[in-house]
């Protein structure tokens, strides 16, 4: 896994870099309701964790979009050759720890890494950070039924970030509202919307 600084002028993000790097609020949030009926059924039948499957589908959906491999860091534009998905875990001290899981196209390898790394973070109360991967942040507020979450801009972390709450059971399907925040330098709304469409397609086509 590697990262390197690139000249924004040589990329498709040159104009966005000029417009948004110094904007006081460069973050954009899109909201979408996903049909997660298939994920819910697979969890019941396979014993795999819903959050793990969501994280894997997020990685799959992002991996085919080149903008996800670029990220503004400070005042520089960095290019990565790998993606990771972050998850928040409850640790042994009753607090939370952050855990970056490297994306792997093999679901079973990703699941193994997810279980091992989240268990370590929970037990040691130590964050697991992957600084050489472009990390997609996630936060699952599974006890809360929320419609949307407006993100915030710390000025430190520019990573894309997805939030969801408790999924909703209907008579014939299960849905999950999600909020996706991204830095406008990294991608445009069209890229983010394509990512969310990809995510729905990955969920619909998931095979275990």
Backbone as a chain_set.jsonl record, in Angstrom:
{"seq": "XXXXXXXXXXXXXXXXXXXXXXXXXXXXXXXXXXXXXXXXXXXXXXXXXXXXXXXXXXXXXXXXXXXXXXXXXXXXXXXXXXXXXXXXXXXXXXXXXXXXXXXXXXXXXXXXXXXXXXXXXXXXXXXXXXXXXXXXXXXXXXXXXXXXXXXXXXXXXXXXXXXXXXXXXXXXXXXXXXXXXXXXXXXXXXXXXXXXXXXXXXXXXXXX", "coords": {"N": [[0.846, -1.193, 0.0], [0.621, 2.142, -0.925], [1.134, 5.723, -0.969], [1.226, 8.917, -2.574], [2.197, 12.29, -3.264], [0.548, 14.262, -5.693], [0.44, 16.424, -8.564], [-2.168, 18.592, -8.73], [-2.894, 19.844, -11.123], [-2.415, 18.04, -13.103], [-4.449, 16.268, -13.052], [-7.906, 15.143, -13.182], [-9.154, 16.622, -11.274], [-8.339, 19.212, -11.136], [-9.66, 21.768, -11.502], [-11.58, 21.593, -9.456], [-9.888, 21.444, -7.243], [-8.814, 24.004, -7.271], [-11.126, 25.505, -6.781], [-12.249, 24.563, -4.339], [-10.409, 23.877, -2.304], [-9.722, 25.877, -0.501], [-12.119, 26.622, 0.516], [-14.443, 27.609, 3.057], [-16.283, 25.714, 3.921], [-16.071, 22.849, 2.58], [-17.365, 20.444, 2.365], [-19.791, 18.074, 1.213], [-23.018, 16.607, 1.486], [-24.853, 13.76, 0.67], [-27.983, 12.071, 0.687], [-29.525, 8.918, 0.889], [-31.915, 6.28, 0.602], [-31.39, 2.966, 1.099], [-32.151, -0.283, -0.192], [-31.885, -2.926, 1.765], [-32.639, -5.512, 1.973], [-31.593, -7.932, 1.019], [-29.075, -8.075, 2.317], [-29.89, -8.259, 5.017], [-31.196, -10.737, 5.004], [-29.09, -12.456, 4.267], [-27.434, -12.159, 6.477], [-28.956, -13.408, 8.486], [-28.981, -16.039, 7.556], [-26.321, -16.777, 7.162], [-24.815, -15.998, 9.332], [-22.965, -13.989, 9.232], [-21.82, -10.657, 10.005], [-23.942, -7.813, 9.825], [-22.901, -5.202, 9.684], [-20.284, -5.677, 8.794], [-20.779, -6.721, 6.224], [-21.951, -4.475, 5.037], [-19.763, -2.712, 5.095], [-17.986, -4.067, 3.393], [-19.415, -4.014, 0.962], [-19.454, -1.259, 0.585], [-16.708, -0.768, 0.176], [-16.371, -2.24, -2.212], [-18.104, -0.829, -3.929], [-16.841, 1.656, -4.039], [-14.322, 1.062, -5.06], [-14.254, 0.931, -7.826], [-14.29, 3.515, -8.755], [-12.366, 6.115, -9.753], [-11.912, 8.545, -8.465], [-12.041, 8.03, -5.762], [-9.53, 7.252, -5.049], [-7.998, 9.446, -4.761], [-7.206, 12.101, -2.522], [-7.582, 15.139, -0.747], [-5.114, 16.227, 1.421], [-4.226, 18.121, 4.035], [-2.933, 20.805, 2.388], [-2.374, 19.508, 0.104], [-2.719, 17.258, -2.707], [-3.264, 13.891, -2.622], [-2.409, 10.685, -3.948], [-3.559, 7.415, -3.79], [-3.009, 3.853, -3.739], [-4.687, 1.986, -2.75], [-7.677, 1.109, -0.918], [-9.373, 1.509, 2.188], [-11.79, 0.624, 4.697], [-13.262, 2.234, 7.327], [-14.385, 1.436, 10.61], [-16.306, 1.939, 13.605], [-15.796, 0.771, 16.853], [-17.08, -0.63, 19.885], [-15.207, -0.511, 22.793], [-13.258, -2.28, 25.352], [-13.254, -0.68, 27.56], [-15.598, 0.587, 27.679], [-15.773, 2.697, 25.994], [-15.193, 4.082, 22.69], [-13.397, 2.843, 19.845], [-11.432, 3.366, 16.908], [-11.253, 1.692, 13.79], [-9.487, 0.769, 11.004], [-10.074, -1.144, 8.176], [-8.493, -2.989, 5.73], [-9.567, -2.915, 2.371], [-10.569, -5.786, 0.63], [-11.121, -7.613, -2.275], [-12.001, -10.143, -2.02], [-14.52, -11.471, -0.229], [-14.488, -13.211, 2.007], [-11.852, -13.061, 2.936], [-11.805, -10.353, 3.618], [-13.723, -10.406, 5.651], [-12.387, -12.001, 7.554], [-10.222, -10.301, 8.19], [-11.658, -8.106, 9.149], [-12.957, -9.156, 11.476], [-10.717, -9.909, 13.031], [-9.235, -7.477, 13.304], [-11.092, -5.62, 14.385], [-11.681, -6.905, 16.786], [-9.193, -6.794, 18.046], [-8.883, -3.991, 18.306], [-11.022, -3.43, 20.005], [-10.318, -4.889, 22.309], [-7.8, -3.844, 23.058], [-8.233, -1.178, 23.201], [-7.154, 0.572, 21.407], [-6.707, 2.562, 18.571], [-6.822, 1.41, 15.189], [-5.051, 2.383, 12.587], [-4.707, 3.001, 9.128], [-2.496, 4.528, 7.357], [-1.579, 4.641, 4.78], [-3.569, 4.074, 3.008], [-6.526, 5.11, 1.244], [-9.046, 6.046, 3.208], [-12.373, 5.225, 3.848], [-14.648, 6.519, 5.952], [-16.951, 5.207, 8.382], [-19.936, 5.175, 10.352], [-22.023, 3.485, 12.413], [-25.01, 3.876, 13.809], [-26.635, 1.969, 15.389], [-28.617, 1.688, 17.284], [-30.351, 3.681, 16.917], [-33.02, 5.131, 15.071], [-32.648, 6.862, 12.317], [-33.14, 9.508, 9.937], [-31.363, 11.031, 8.433], [-27.987, 12.296, 8.498], [-26.27, 15.176, 8.991], [-23.058, 15.982, 8.143], [-19.858, 17.102, 9.459], [-17.159, 19.482, 9.28], [-13.941, 19.158, 10.104], [-11.583, 20.26, 9.362], [-9.317, 18.846, 9.517], [-9.556, 16.064, 8.896], [-10.327, 14.924, 5.729], [-11.59, 12.827, 4.627], [-13.968, 10.751, 2.866], [-17.197, 9.958, 4.256], [-19.564, 7.846, 5.773], [-22.753, 7.467, 7.262], [-25.109, 5.596, 9.1], [-28.168, 4.392, 10.605], [-30.416, 2.458, 12.536], [-31.758, -0.273, 10.751], [-34.834, -0.515, 8.831], [-37.684, -2.439, 9.042], [-40.047, -3.52, 6.739], [-43.129, -4.768, 5.331], [-42.397, -6.428, 3.144], [-39.766, -5.838, 2.621], [-36.51, -4.578, 3.683], [-35.175, -1.532, 4.701], [-32.643, 1.06, 4.652], [-31.73, 4.167, 5.568], [-29.057, 6.224, 4.508], [-26.336, 8.509, 4.989], [-24.012, 10.269, 3.104], [-21.004, 11.825, 3.194], [-18.661, 13.964, 1.584], [-15.564, 15.42, 0.435], [-15.491, 18.201, -1.646], [-13.359, 18.7, -3.293], [-12.28, 16.209, -3.758], [-14.264, 14.74, -5.148], [-17.147, 15.12, -7.322], [-20.713, 15.804, -7.119], [-21.925, 14.048, -8.921], [-20.149, 11.882, -9.03], [-20.344, 10.96, -6.403], [-23.056, 10.274, -6.32], [-23.037, 8.215, -8.178], [-21.461, 6.39, -6.813], [-23.215, 5.74, -4.669], [-25.273, 4.533, -6.123], [-23.8, 2.383, -7.132], [-23.293, 1.114, -4.716], [-25.863, 0.223, -3.953], [-26.246, -1.603, -6.042], [-24.186, -3.437, -5.52], [-25.077, -4.494, -3.096], [-27.461, -5.699, -3.938], [-26.503, -7.706, -5.605], [-24.915, -9.333, -4.108], [-23.166, -12.273, -3.287], [-22.574, -15.126, -1.303]], "CA": [[0.0, 0.0, 0.0], [1.432, 3.342, -1.016], [0.502, 7.003, -1.262], [2.201, 9.896, -3.018], [1.635, 13.575, -3.645], [0.45, 14.491, -7.124], [0.132, 17.779, -8.972], [-3.585, 18.641, -9.105], [-3.057, 20.299, -12.5], [-2.291, 16.9, -14.02], [-5.557, 15.355, -12.78], [-9.257, 15.604, -13.506], [-9.647, 17.408, -10.149], [-7.616, 20.493, -11.117], [-10.587, 22.876, -11.277], [-12.166, 21.413, -8.126], [-8.844, 21.797, -6.278], [-8.747, 25.467, -7.272], [-12.35, 26.086, -6.245], [-12.744, 24.075, -3.054], [-9.422, 23.596, -1.263], [-9.717, 26.935, 0.521], [-13.495, 26.969, 0.883], [-14.664, 27.442, 4.504], [-17.034, 24.477, 4.148], [-15.974, 22.151, 1.299], [-17.992, 19.125, 2.428], [-21.132, 17.916, 0.646], [-23.674, 15.399, 1.998], [-25.975, 13.192, -0.062], [-28.782, 11.142, 1.49], [-30.208, 7.921, 0.066], [-32.455, 5.12, 1.307], [-30.993, 1.731, 0.442], [-32.884, -1.52, 0.043], [-30.898, -3.865, 2.307], [-33.341, -6.766, 2.227], [-30.694, -9.06, 0.772], [-28.08, -8.142, 3.392], [-30.536, -8.738, 6.234], [-31.433, -12.178, 4.849], [-27.805, -13.151, 4.283], [-26.964, -12.174, 7.868], [-29.698, -14.424, 9.234], [-28.688, -17.387, 7.058], [-24.887, -17.083, 7.155], [-24.175, -15.637, 10.595], [-22.053, -12.865, 9.032], [-22.292, -9.42, 10.601], [-24.519, -6.848, 8.896], [-21.981, -4.078, 9.522], [-19.168, -6.136, 7.965], [-21.247, -6.801, 4.839], [-22.094, -3.103, 4.563], [-18.426, -2.169, 4.86], [-17.426, -4.698, 2.193], [-20.13, -3.472, -0.196], [-18.962, 0.11, 0.432], [-15.402, -0.872, -0.471], [-16.581, -2.689, -3.593], [-18.727, 0.256, -4.695], [-15.87, 2.737, -4.209], [-13.083, 0.627, -5.702], [-14.316, 1.125, -9.269], [-14.393, 4.946, -9.058], [-10.981, 6.57, -9.575], [-11.835, 9.68, -7.549], [-11.859, 7.559, -4.385], [-8.115, 7.004, -4.795], [-7.366, 10.74, -4.526], [-7.74, 12.751, -1.324], [-6.825, 16.296, -0.268], [-4.547, 16.083, 2.762], [-3.651, 19.442, 4.236], [-3.089, 21.581, 1.156], [-1.839, 18.702, -0.99], [-3.574, 16.208, -3.243], [-2.537, 12.628, -2.531], [-2.905, 9.554, -4.725], [-3.395, 6.138, -3.086], [-3.228, 2.669, -4.588], [-5.564, 1.045, -2.05], [-8.792, 1.667, -0.148], [-9.756, 0.824, 3.424], [-13.074, 1.064, 5.249], [-13.163, 2.402, 8.769], [-15.568, 1.182, 11.422], [-16.166, 2.32, 15.01], [-16.117, -0.387, 17.689], [-17.16, -0.441, 21.333], [-14.037, -1.168, 23.363], [-13.397, -2.939, 26.653], [-13.374, 0.325, 28.608], [-16.891, 1.222, 27.553], [-15.66, 3.828, 25.076], [-15.13, 3.619, 21.299], [-12.111, 2.872, 19.143], [-11.542, 3.442, 15.451], [-10.539, 0.556, 13.188], [-9.415, 0.743, 9.543], [-9.98, -2.504, 7.635], [-8.121, -2.894, 4.317], [-10.539, -3.547, 1.486], [-10.135, -6.918, -0.175], [-12.22, -8.007, -3.149], [-12.455, -11.445, -1.519], [-15.361, -11.205, 0.939], [-14.099, -14.022, 3.167], [-10.616, -12.479, 3.464], [-12.193, -9.107, 4.273], [-14.393, -10.768, 6.902], [-11.353, -12.432, 8.497], [-9.51, -9.102, 8.644], [-12.617, -7.314, 9.92], [-13.135, -9.758, 12.803], [-9.455, -9.855, 13.769], [-8.824, -6.111, 13.62], [-12.055, -4.997, 15.299], [-11.498, -7.541, 18.096], [-7.972, -6.224, 18.628], [-9.149, -2.6, 18.689], [-11.911, -3.462, 21.161], [-9.621, -5.421, 23.478], [-6.658, -3.019, 23.452], [-8.674, 0.226, 23.256], [-6.198, 1.291, 20.567], [-7.159, 2.719, 17.191], [-6.023, 0.776, 14.137], [-5.052, 3.342, 11.494], [-3.957, 2.688, 7.914], [-2.188, 5.849, 6.81], [-1.201, 4.543, 3.371], [-4.765, 3.762, 2.222], [-7.586, 6.111, 1.275], [-9.983, 5.432, 4.147], [-13.767, 5.654, 3.874], [-15.144, 6.413, 7.313], [-18.345, 4.822, 8.599], [-20.425, 5.166, 11.73], [-23.32, 2.81, 12.459], [-25.75, 4.194, 15.033], [-27.622, 0.902, 15.197], [-29.69, 1.787, 18.267], [-31.176, 4.854, 16.598], [-33.648, 5.181, 13.756], [-32.421, 8.225, 11.843], [-33.424, 9.749, 8.523], [-30.162, 11.566, 7.801], [-27.009, 12.898, 9.402], [-25.456, 16.206, 8.352], [-21.705, 15.832, 8.655], [-19.168, 18.31, 9.887], [-15.836, 19.643, 8.696], [-12.99, 19.433, 11.175], [-10.398, 20.907, 8.835], [-8.196, 17.91, 9.679], [-9.841, 14.876, 8.104], [-11.119, 15.205, 4.538], [-12.032, 11.544, 4.086], [-15.409, 10.509, 2.719], [-17.733, 9.4, 5.498], [-20.945, 7.375, 5.647], [-23.433, 7.236, 8.54], [-26.45, 5.009, 9.052], [-28.711, 4.016, 11.91], [-31.116, 1.17, 12.606], [-32.531, -0.51, 9.525], [-36.274, -0.495, 9.019], [-38.371, -3.592, 8.463], [-41.369, -3.332, 6.172], [-43.767, -6.059, 5.136], [-41.693, -7.277, 2.19], [-38.37, -5.455, 2.432], [-35.811, -3.879, 4.753], [-34.516, -0.36, 4.147], [-31.646, 1.7, 5.499], [-31.292, 5.495, 5.13], [-27.637, 6.496, 4.72], [-25.816, 9.828, 4.643], [-22.643, 10.159, 2.593], [-20.32, 13.118, 3.152], [-17.397, 13.918, 0.851], [-14.9, 16.693, 0.172], [-15.784, 18.538, -3.037], [-12.121, 18.606, -4.066], [-12.067, 14.809, -4.124], [-15.243, 14.28, -6.129], [-18.345, 15.918, -7.542], [-21.948, 15.134, -6.743], [-22.2, 12.942, -9.838], [-19.339, 10.734, -8.607], [-20.922, 10.465, -5.157], [-24.318, 9.611, -6.646], [-22.7, 6.934, -8.827], [-21.031, 5.505, -5.73], [-24.395, 5.247, -3.958], [-25.92, 3.577, -7.021], [-22.955, 1.181, -7.107], [-23.494, 0.446, -3.428], [-27.12, -0.52, -4.036], [-26.04, -2.73, -6.961], [-23.38, -4.433, -4.823], [-25.956, -5.152, -2.124], [-28.419, -6.54, -4.662], [-25.843, -8.814, -6.305], [-23.999, -10.011, -3.186], [-23.211, -13.742, -3.162], [-21.678, -15.613, -0.24]], "C": [[0.882, 1.243, 0.0], [0.555, 4.564, -1.245], [1.586, 7.959, -1.715], [1.483, 11.191, -3.386], [1.626, 13.704, -5.159], [0.113, 15.959, -7.379], [-1.329, 17.833, -9.409], [-3.808, 19.033, -10.561], [-2.987, 19.167, -13.502], [-3.456, 15.928, -13.88], [-6.881, 15.957, -13.227], [-9.847, 16.486, -12.408], [-9.002, 18.791, -10.074], [-8.542, 21.662, -10.796], [-11.215, 22.793, -9.885], [-11.16, 21.796, -7.036], [-8.755, 23.314, -6.149], [-9.944, 26.085, -6.557], [-12.586, 25.774, -4.778], [-11.702, 23.869, -1.959], [-9.428, 24.64, -0.154], [-11.115, 27.378, 0.908], [-13.694, 26.745, 2.382], [-15.45, 26.177, 4.844], [-17.083, 23.685, 2.835], [-16.683, 20.797, 1.261], [-19.407, 19.172, 1.865], [-21.719, 16.625, 1.204], [-24.837, 15.013, 1.097], [-26.674, 12.171, 0.832], [-29.527, 10.197, 0.549], [-30.766, 6.825, 0.959], [-32.143, 3.872, 0.494], [-31.965, 0.606, 0.763], [-31.859, -2.563, 0.479], [-31.544, -5.209, 2.651], [-32.399, -7.954, 2.08], [-29.639, -9.193, 1.88], [-28.681, -8.705, 4.669], [-30.776, -10.245, 6.169], [-30.134, -12.962, 4.922], [-27.238, -13.218, 5.698], [-27.648, -13.28, 8.662], [-29.257, -15.831, 8.83], [-27.215, -17.774, 7.193], [-24.207, -16.837, 8.492], [-23.167, -14.512, 10.455], [-22.676, -11.579, 9.58], [-22.821, -8.459, 9.529], [-23.538, -5.712, 8.629], [-20.796, -4.46, 8.646], [-19.583, -6.176, 6.502], [-21.438, -5.409, 4.247], [-20.73, -2.511, 4.222], [-17.804, -2.768, 3.6], [-18.098, -4.156, 0.937], [-19.714, -2.028, -0.465], [-17.607, 0.103, -0.275], [-15.51, -1.283, -1.92], [-17.12, -1.551, -4.454], [-17.732, 1.369, -4.987], [-14.688, 2.335, -5.073], [-13.077, 0.827, -7.212], [-14.405, 2.571, -9.7], [-13.055, 5.597, -8.732], [-10.851, 7.728, -8.591], [-11.632, 9.249, -6.101], [-10.395, 7.315, -4.05], [-7.322, 8.3, -4.625], [-8.011, 11.381, -3.299], [-6.917, 13.986, -1.002], [-6.395, 16.088, 1.177], [-3.769, 17.358, 3.055], [-3.952, 20.283, 3.006], [-2.598, 20.812, -0.068], [-2.876, 17.704, -1.476], [-2.764, 14.928, -3.294], [-3.232, 11.559, -3.37], [-2.557, 8.262, -3.992], [-3.58, 4.991, -4.072], [-4.124, 1.643, -3.918], [-6.608, 1.818, -1.249], [-8.982, 0.843, 1.124], [-11.096, 1.386, 3.875], [-12.941, 1.098, 6.755], [-14.485, 2.034, 9.44], [-15.268, 1.565, 12.87], [-16.62, 1.144, 15.873], [-16.196, 0.024, 19.152], [-16.001, -1.198, 21.977], [-14.272, -1.646, 24.796], [-13.508, -1.943, 27.809], [-14.703, 1.074, 28.535], [-16.884, 2.462, 26.682], [-15.661, 3.29, 23.641], [-13.706, 3.719, 20.773], [-12.381, 2.832, 17.651], [-10.705, 2.33, 14.83], [-10.636, 0.63, 11.67], [-9.204, -0.696, 9.081], [-9.613, -2.405, 6.16], [-9.158, -3.592, 3.448], [-9.875, -4.658, 0.702], [-11.321, -7.378, -0.997], [-12.79, -9.371, -2.756], [-13.22, -11.217, -0.209], [-14.887, -11.962, 2.165], [-12.788, -13.533, 3.781], [-10.926, -11.167, 4.186], [-12.858, -9.405, 5.612], [-13.379, -11.202, 7.957], [-10.602, -11.229, 9.071], [-10.403, -8.245, 9.537], [-12.747, -7.863, 11.345], [-11.87, -9.652, 13.638], [-9.13, -8.434, 14.221], [-9.795, -5.41, 14.565], [-11.95, -5.602, 16.695], [-10.27, -6.983, 18.802], [-8.209, -4.799, 19.114], [-10.025, -2.545, 19.934], [-11.18, -3.888, 22.429], [-8.53, -4.478, 23.978], [-7.024, -1.545, 23.633], [-7.723, 1.128, 22.471], [-6.734, 1.37, 19.148], [-6.231, 1.972, 16.234], [-6.128, 1.65, 12.896], [-4.192, 2.849, 10.341], [-3.697, 4.001, 7.19], [-1.854, 5.815, 5.327], [-2.356, 4.125, 2.477], [-5.734, 4.931, 2.298], [-8.743, 5.483, 2.047], [-11.371, 6.065, 4.008], [-14.277, 5.448, 5.288], [-16.586, 5.953, 7.356], [-18.67, 4.938, 10.083], [-21.831, 4.587, 11.717], [-23.974, 3.06, 13.811], [-26.941, 3.239, 15.13], [-28.756, 0.93, 16.218], [-30.691, 2.886, 17.927], [-31.783, 4.726, 15.206], [-33.555, 6.619, 13.27], [-32.749, 8.317, 10.357], [-32.181, 10.221, 7.783], [-29.246, 12.119, 8.871], [-26.204, 13.907, 8.603], [-24.077, 16.155, 8.968], [-21.117, 17.151, 9.103], [-17.781, 18.311, 9.261], [-14.865, 20.042, 9.786], [-11.811, 20.263, 10.685], [-9.159, 20.039, 8.943], [-8.386, 16.703, 8.779], [-10.759, 15.235, 6.941], [-11.724, 13.943, 3.935], [-13.535, 11.486, 3.876], [-15.921, 9.738, 3.922], [-19.201, 9.03, 5.311], [-21.508, 7.048, 7.025], [-24.771, 6.567, 8.272], [-26.88, 4.616, 10.457], [-29.312, 2.625, 11.864], [-31.895, 0.938, 11.313], [-34.005, -0.692, 9.845], [-36.924, -1.664, 8.296], [-39.764, -3.202, 7.99], [-41.96, -4.713, 5.914], [-42.932, -6.98, 4.238], [-40.232, -6.885, 1.979], [-37.833, -4.73, 3.655], [-35.043, -2.719, 4.14], [-33.573, 0.274, 5.17], [-31.304, 3.078, 4.925], [-29.809, 5.688, 5.451], [-27.331, 7.936, 4.33], [-24.363, 9.663, 4.234], [-22.05, 11.554, 2.444], [-18.993, 12.974, 2.42], [-16.861, 15.329, 0.656], [-15.027, 16.995, -1.32], [-14.522, 18.551, -3.906], [-11.915, 17.182, -4.571], [-13.009, 14.347, -5.229], [-16.391, 15.263, -6.238], [-19.565, 15.119, -7.114], [-22.267, 13.947, -7.627], [-21.409, 11.695, -9.467], [-19.93, 10.104, -7.345], [-22.231, 9.728, -5.418], [-24.069, 8.27, -7.325], [-22.224, 5.925, -7.79], [-22.231, 4.911, -4.994], [-25.197, 4.271, -4.817], [-25.134, 2.266, -7.063], [-23.169, 0.384, -5.829], [-24.784, -0.364, -3.428], [-26.968, -1.749, -4.936], [-25.217, -3.829, -6.285], [-24.21, -5.199, -3.798], [-26.881, -6.131, -2.822], [-27.775, -7.796, -5.235], [-24.938, -9.636, -5.398], [-24.262, -11.518, -3.148], [-22.211, -14.164, -2.111], [-21.288, -17.06, -0.526]], "O": [[1.782, 1.375, 0.829], [-0.601, 4.457, -1.655], [2.737, 7.838, -1.296], [0.314, 11.183, -3.77], [2.577, 13.304, -5.83], [-0.431, 16.644, -6.512], [-1.694, 17.17, -10.38], [-4.789, 18.612, -11.174], [-3.45, 19.311, -14.633], [-3.459, 14.874, -14.517], [-6.957, 17.127, -13.601], [-10.93, 17.044, -12.587], [-9.11, 19.468, -9.051], [-8.241, 22.463, -9.911], [-11.364, 23.812, -9.21], [-11.53, 22.399, -6.028], [-8.634, 23.842, -5.044], [-9.803, 27.062, -5.821], [-13.075, 26.629, -4.039], [-12.067, 23.702, -0.796], [-9.166, 24.319, 1.005], [-11.279, 28.409, 1.562], [-13.16, 25.779, 2.927], [-15.299, 25.629, 5.936], [-18.03, 23.831, 2.062], [-16.618, 20.084, 0.259], [-20.124, 20.161, 2.014], [-20.994, 15.646, 1.379], [-25.701, 15.837, 0.797], [-26.032, 11.492, 1.633], [-30.088, 10.624, -0.46], [-30.153, 6.477, 1.968], [-32.574, 3.737, -0.651], [-32.53, 0.55, 1.855], [-31.06, -3.032, -0.331], [-31.056, -5.945, 3.508], [-32.402, -8.868, 2.905], [-29.347, -10.302, 2.326], [-28.062, -9.535, 5.335], [-30.583, -10.951, 7.159], [-30.074, -14.012, 5.562], [-26.631, -14.219, 6.078], [-27.0, -14.002, 9.42], [-29.171, -16.719, 9.678], [-26.891, -18.954, 7.323], [-23.145, -17.398, 8.763], [-22.563, -14.107, 11.448], [-23.898, -11.432, 9.613], [-22.222, -8.312, 8.464], [-23.36, -5.301, 7.482], [-20.346, -3.651, 7.834], [-18.839, -5.724, 5.632], [-21.121, -5.186, 3.079], [-20.565, -1.88, 3.178], [-17.165, -2.056, 2.825], [-17.42, -3.868, -0.049], [-19.63, -1.617, -1.623], [-17.384, 0.873, -1.209], [-14.814, -0.733, -2.774], [-16.651, -1.334, -5.571], [-17.77, 1.966, -6.064], [-14.107, 3.181, -5.752], [-12.008, 0.887, -7.82], [-14.578, 2.848, -10.887], [-12.648, 5.632, -7.571], [-9.811, 7.886, -7.952], [-11.107, 10.019, -5.296], [-10.051, 7.184, -2.875], [-6.118, 8.264, -4.374], [-9.21, 11.225, -3.064], [-5.688, 13.917, -0.979], [-7.22, 15.806, 2.047], [-2.767, 17.642, 2.399], [-5.114, 20.447, 2.632], [-2.427, 21.386, -1.144], [-3.8, 17.348, -0.744], [-1.71, 14.875, -3.927], [-4.457, 11.527, -3.487], [-1.405, 8.042, -3.618], [-4.228, 5.144, -5.108], [-4.311, 0.546, -4.445], [-6.447, 3.001, -0.948], [-8.774, -0.37, 1.128], [-11.485, 2.487, 3.484], [-12.555, 0.111, 7.381], [-15.562, 2.29, 8.902], [-14.118, 1.52, 13.307], [-17.695, 0.586, 15.654], [-15.472, 0.912, 19.601], [-15.83, -2.392, 21.735], [-15.342, -1.44, 25.369], [-13.829, -2.339, 28.929], [-14.909, 2.065, 29.235], [-17.871, 3.196, 26.631], [-16.088, 2.159, 23.406], [-12.921, 4.565, 21.201], [-13.411, 2.335, 17.195], [-9.592, 2.055, 15.278], [-11.729, 0.561, 11.109], [-8.283, -1.377, 9.529], [-10.356, -1.79, 5.396], [-9.578, -4.711, 3.741], [-8.772, -4.502, 0.18], [-12.422, -7.519, -0.465], [-13.918, -9.709, -3.113], [-12.632, -10.818, 0.797], [-14.884, -11.407, 3.264], [-12.618, -13.579, 4.999], [-10.368, -10.901, 5.251], [-12.585, -8.728, 6.602], [-13.493, -10.819, 9.121], [-10.374, -11.146, 10.278], [-9.955, -7.723, 10.558], [-12.654, -7.105, 12.311], [-11.937, -9.339, 14.826], [-8.791, -8.211, 15.383], [-9.364, -4.679, 15.457], [-12.112, -4.891, 17.688], [-10.297, -6.729, 20.006], [-7.785, -4.438, 20.211], [-9.804, -1.716, 20.817], [-11.395, -3.317, 23.497], [-8.352, -4.325, 25.186], [-6.23, -0.759, 24.152], [-7.515, 2.29, 22.821], [-7.166, 0.364, 18.585], [-5.02, 1.911, 16.442], [-7.161, 1.665, 12.227], [-3.088, 2.344, 10.546], [-4.57, 4.521, 6.496], [-1.847, 6.861, 4.677], [-2.145, 3.846, 1.297], [-5.764, 5.658, 3.291], [-9.346, 4.509, 1.595], [-11.516, 7.287, 4.045], [-14.33, 4.316, 5.77], [-17.366, 6.275, 6.46], [-17.799, 4.816, 10.944], [-22.728, 5.139, 11.079], [-23.542, 2.521, 14.83], [-28.094, 3.642, 14.975], [-29.765, 0.252, 16.026], [-31.738, 3.01, 18.562], [-31.124, 4.263, 14.275], [-34.282, 7.492, 13.743], [-32.65, 7.336, 9.62], [-31.968, 9.85, 6.628], [-29.665, 12.379, 10.0], [-25.527, 13.541, 7.642], [-23.935, 16.273, 10.186], [-21.792, 18.18, 9.124], [-17.294, 17.288, 8.779], [-14.955, 21.142, 10.332], [-11.118, 20.896, 11.482], [-8.076, 20.437, 8.517], [-7.502, 16.353, 7.997], [-11.841, 15.784, 7.145], [-12.306, 13.989, 2.852], [-14.293, 12.102, 4.625], [-15.186, 8.964, 4.536], [-19.982, 9.805, 4.76], [-20.835, 6.433, 7.853], [-25.479, 6.926, 7.331], [-26.063, 4.522, 11.373], [-28.77, 1.724, 11.223], [-32.6, 1.826, 10.834], [-34.377, -0.984, 10.982], [-36.738, -1.852, 7.094], [-40.555, -2.631, 8.74], [-41.341, -5.723, 6.251], [-42.777, -8.166, 4.531], [-39.528, -7.551, 1.22], [-38.585, -4.323, 4.54], [-34.33, -2.906, 3.155], [-33.691, 0.055, 6.375], [-30.646, 3.152, 3.887], [-29.361, 5.352, 6.548], [-27.981, 8.508, 3.455], [-23.58, 9.006, 4.921], [-22.541, 12.364, 1.658], [-18.281, 11.987, 2.604], [-17.61, 16.305, 0.705], [-14.71, 16.151, -2.158], [-14.613, 18.425, -5.127], [-11.431, 16.977, -5.684], [-12.592, 13.639, -6.146], [-16.589, 16.119, -5.376], [-19.477, 13.934, -6.791], [-22.814, 12.949, -7.158], [-21.918, 10.579, -9.572], [-20.01, 8.881, -7.227], [-22.494, 8.686, -4.818], [-24.791, 7.302, -7.084], [-22.545, 4.74, -7.879], [-22.259, 3.71, -4.725], [-25.74, 3.292, -4.303], [-25.715, 1.18, -7.033], [-23.219, -0.846, -5.845], [-24.805, -1.502, -2.962], [-27.501, -2.815, -4.627], [-25.509, -5.013, -6.451], [-24.061, -6.412, -3.652], [-27.068, -7.257, -2.362], [-28.426, -8.836, -5.34], [-24.259, -10.548, -5.872], [-25.396, -11.973, -3.001], [-21.114, -13.611, -2.039], [-20.539, -17.661, 0.244]]}, "num_chains": 1, "name": "protein.A"}
